[in-house]
Amino acid sequence: MFDKAKMAMQVRKAQKELANEIMEAEAGDGAVKIRITGEQKIKKVVLDPEKIDFDDMPELERWIESAIKEAITKSQQFATEKMKPLMGALGKLGL
């Protein structure tokens, strides 16, 4: 029972770390920046008007899409690194 309680505490700690970790991805040489948590929640979208041609909306849309995809990938990789050690331990406990 102690092992399960200890593991549950470790999982909660890792989840909190995921929520607090913020990664950034960008596209268009910094024209678009996306900040995302380890839980894959977008925290902020930053557009640099100096680097954006607002007459070329398809390009801006591609940059936004690209930055979001990169941010999600970074978030997923971070979450995998954080949770990987716990997943093996959870399997051993039969959870």
Backbone as CSV, one residue per row, in Angstrom:
resi,resn,N_x,N_y,N_z,CA_x,CA_y,CA_z,C_x,C_y,C_z
1,MET,0.824,-1.193,0.000,0.000,0.000,0.000,0.864,1.251,0.000
2,PHE,1.957,1.220,0.747,2.849,2.375,0.827,3.403,2.730,-0.544
3,ASP,3.764,1.702,-1.326,4.316,1.950,-2.658,3.308,2.679,-3.550
4,LYS,2.039,2.301,-3.460,1.010,2.946,-4.282,0.819,4.399,-3.865
5,ALA,0.829,4.669,-2.574,0.670,6.047,-2.089,1.868,6.892,-2.511
6,LYS,3.042,6.326,-2.392,4.258,7.043,-2.787,4.233,7.336,-4.295
7,MET,3.808,6.358,-5.065,3.739,6.534,-6.510,2.706,7.598,-6.873
8,ALA,1.564,7.583,-6.196,0.527,8.585,-6.456,1.065,9.986,-6.184
9,MET,1.843,10.141,-5.135,2.445,11.446,-4.822,3.422,11.859,-5.913
10,GLN,4.205,10.907,-6.415,5.167,11.207,-7.480,4.449,11.600,-8.767
11,VAL,3.346,10.941,-9.063,2.566,11.267,-10.259,1.993,12.676,-10.137
12,ARG,1.438,13.009,-8.967,0.888,14.367,-8.761,1.980,15.424,-8.896
13,LYS,3.151,15.113,-8.385,4.277,16.054,-8.482,4.655,16.265,-9.954
14,ALA,4.732,15.179,-10.707,5.078,15.277,-12.131,4.013,16.060,-12.890
15,GLN,2.738,15.842,-12.563,1.657,16.577,-13.220,1.753,18.073,-12.924
16,LYS,2.107,18.404,-11.704,2.267,19.811,-11.339,3.431,20.437,-12.117
17,GLU,4.512,19.679,-12.248,5.656,20.172,-13.020,5.273,20.391,-14.483
18,LEU,4.458,19.497,-15.030,3.995,19.660,-16.413,3.175,20.940,-16.558
19,ALA,2.344,21.205,-15.566,1.490,22.389,-15.618,2.306,23.675,-15.520
20,ASN,3.416,23.616,-14.786,4.213,24.818,-14.546,5.300,25.068,-15.587
21,GLU,5.665,24.054,-16.325,6.726,24.199,-17.331,6.168,24.863,-18.581
22,ILE,6.822,25.913,-19.031,6.385,26.608,-20.243,7.500,26.553,-21.278
23,MET,7.140,26.072,-22.452,8.058,26.004,-23.580,7.630,27.013,-24.625
24,GLU,8.566,27.375,-25.488,8.239,28.331,-26.542,8.666,27.773,-27.890
25,ALA,7.843,28.013,-28.879,8.156,27.652,-30.263,7.893,28.884,-31.109
26,GLU,8.604,28.980,-32.218,8.409,30.141,-33.088,8.489,29.749,-34.546
27,ALA,7.984,30.636,-35.373,8.019,30.444,-36.822,8.179,31.817,-37.472
28,GLY,8.588,31.809,-38.735,8.747,33.055,-39.470,9.838,33.934,-38.887
29,ASP,10.950,33.318,-38.481,12.066,34.063,-37.876,11.617,34.914,-36.697
30,GLY,10.736,34.348,-35.885,10.271,35.046,-34.692,9.025,35.890,-34.902
31,ALA,8.449,35.834,-36.084,7.220,36.598,-36.338,6.070,36.082,-35.480
32,VAL,6.065,34.769,-35.238,5.023,34.130,-34.433,5.711,33.323,-33.341
33,LYS,5.279,33.540,-32.100,5.788,32.769,-30.972,4.605,32.210,-30.203
34,ILE,4.732,30.948,-29.828,3.698,30.258,-29.065,4.323,29.786,-27.760
35,ARG,3.655,30.074,-26.653,4.083,29.565,-25.353,3.049,28.542,-24.900
36,ILE,3.550,27.367,-24.485,2.672,26.237,-24.146,3.203,25.540,-22.902
37,THR,2.288,24.966,-22.125,2.710,24.231,-20.931,3.005,22.779,-21.282
38,GLY,3.561,22.078,-20.318,3.794,20.651,-20.468,2.503,19.855,-20.531
39,GLU,1.392,20.493,-20.187,0.071,19.864,-20.304,-0.573,20.181,-21.645
40,GLN,0.168,20.807,-22.529,-0.278,21.187,-23.872,-1.376,22.233,-23.848
41,LYS,-1.309,23.132,-22.894,-2.237,24.260,-22.844,-1.502,25.495,-23.351
42,ILE,-2.039,26.093,-24.392,-1.403,27.286,-24.949,-1.609,28.432,-23.975
43,LYS,-0.505,29.058,-23.582,-0.555,30.149,-22.621,-0.549,31.516,-23.308
44,LYS,0.147,31.609,-24.441,0.258,32.912,-25.084,0.645,32.742,-26.547
45,VAL,0.095,33.616,-27.369,0.467,33.718,-28.778,0.980,35.142,-28.966
46,VAL,2.198,35.262,-29.485,2.799,36.572,-29.685,3.078,36.760,-31.174
47,LEU,2.584,37.851,-31.720,2.833,38.198,-33.122,3.680,39.459,-33.159
48,ASP,4.760,39.430,-33.924,5.623,40.597,-34.078,5.220,41.335,-35.348
49,PRO,4.529,42.470,-35.226,4.028,43.175,-36.408,5.140,43.692,-37.322
50,GLU,6.343,43.825,-36.779,7.474,44.271,-37.591,7.917,43.203,-38.591
51,LYS,7.607,41.941,-38.292,8.054,40.826,-39.121,6.933,40.195,-39.941
52,ILE,5.742,40.770,-39.856,4.577,40.169,-40.511,4.060,41.082,-41.619
53,ASP,3.810,40.473,-42.771,3.146,41.173,-43.869,1.663,40.803,-43.772
54,PHE,0.879,41.697,-43.215,-0.536,41.400,-42.987,-1.343,41.323,-44.289
55,ASP,-0.715,41.672,-45.400,-1.371,41.489,-46.693,-1.207,40.061,-47.202
56,ASP,-0.339,39.287,-46.534,-0.104,37.894,-46.916,-0.600,36.982,-45.793
57,MET,-1.898,36.921,-45.640,-2.497,36.129,-44.565,-2.193,34.637,-44.660
58,PRO,-2.138,34.046,-45.858,-1.795,32.614,-45.915,-0.427,32.312,-45.288
59,GLU,0.527,33.211,-45.486,1.843,32.999,-44.886,1.746,33.064,-43.360
60,LEU,1.037,34.051,-42.834,0.857,34.183,-41.394,0.151,32.947,-40.832
61,GLU,-0.855,32.469,-41.512,-1.568,31.269,-41.073,-0.632,30.061,-41.032
62,ARG,0.239,29.928,-42.034,1.209,28.816,-42.049,2.171,28.933,-40.868
63,TRP,2.627,30.145,-40.585,3.547,30.347,-39.459,2.874,29.992,-38.136
64,ILE,1.625,30.412,-37.976,0.901,30.102,-36.741,0.743,28.590,-36.600
65,GLU,0.318,27.948,-37.664,0.153,26.492,-37.640,1.474,25.796,-37.327
66,SER,2.539,26.230,-37.964,3.853,25.637,-37.749,4.320,25.815,-36.307
67,ALA,4.141,27.012,-35.760,4.568,27.275,-34.384,3.747,26.442,-33.394
68,ILE,2.455,26.304,-33.641,1.614,25.491,-32.753,2.043,24.026,-32.807
69,LYS,2.269,23.506,-34.003,2.704,22.107,-34.129,4.022,21.879,-33.400
70,GLU,4.965,22.803,-33.560,6.262,22.678,-32.888,6.088,22.752,-31.370
71,ALA,5.248,23.660,-30.902,5.011,23.800,-29.467,4.403,22.524,-28.891
72,ILE,3.440,21.959,-29.588,2.814,20.716,-29.123,3.833,19.584,-29.083
73,THR,4.665,19.497,-30.102,5.707,18.463,-30.130,6.656,18.619,-28.948
74,LYS,7.092,19.851,-28.682,7.978,20.090,-27.536,7.293,19.703,-26.229
75,SER,6.025,20.052,-26.110,5.260,19.736,-24.908,5.133,18.224,-24.732
76,GLN,4.841,17.523,-25.814,4.712,16.068,-25.746,6.034,15.415,-25.358
77,GLN,7.135,15.898,-25.926,8.446,15.345,-25.602,8.782,15.575,-24.127
78,PHE,8.488,16.769,-23.639,8.745,17.077,-22.231,7.906,16.172,-21.333
79,ALA,6.625,16.020,-21.657,5.737,15.174,-20.855,6.216,13.725,-20.858
80,THR,6.651,13.248,-22.006,7.153,11.873,-22.099,8.368,11.687,-21.206
81,GLU,9.293,12.650,-21.242,10.487,12.565,-20.390,10.112,12.553,-18.914
82,LYS,9.161,13.385,-18.531,8.743,13.482,-17.130,8.029,12.221,-16.658
83,MET,7.174,11.671,-17.501,6.323,10.568,-17.085,6.932,9.186,-17.318
84,LYS,7.919,9.098,-18.192,8.497,7.798,-18.547,8.964,6.996,-17.329
85,PRO,9.731,7.596,-16.414,10.170,6.800,-15.258,9.007,6.316,-14.400
86,LEU,7.946,7.095,-14.358,6.795,6.730,-13.531,5.963,5.624,-14.176
87,MET,5.907,5.584,-15.480,5.062,4.606,-16.165,5.536,3.180,-15.880
88,GLY,6.843,2.962,-15.902,7.372,1.641,-15.598,7.055,1.227,-14.178
89,ALA,7.188,2.165,-13.263,6.895,1.875,-11.850,5.403,1.594,-11.653
90,LEU,4.551,2.321,-12.362,3.108,2.080,-12.240,2.756,0.677,-12.726
91,GLY,3.398,0.240,-13.802,3.142,-1.096,-14.318,3.515,-2.180,-13.319
92,LYS,4.608,-1.962,-12.618,5.047,-2.944,-11.612,4.086,-3.025,-10.439
93,LEU,3.411,-1.908,-10.158,2.457,-1.885,-9.041,1.095,-2.427,-9.443
94,GLY,0.903,-2.655,-10.734,-0.381,-3.158,-11.202,-1.446,-2.086,-11.292
95,LEU,-1.021,-0.828,-11.482,-1.993,0.267,-11.591,-2.330,0.548,-13.032
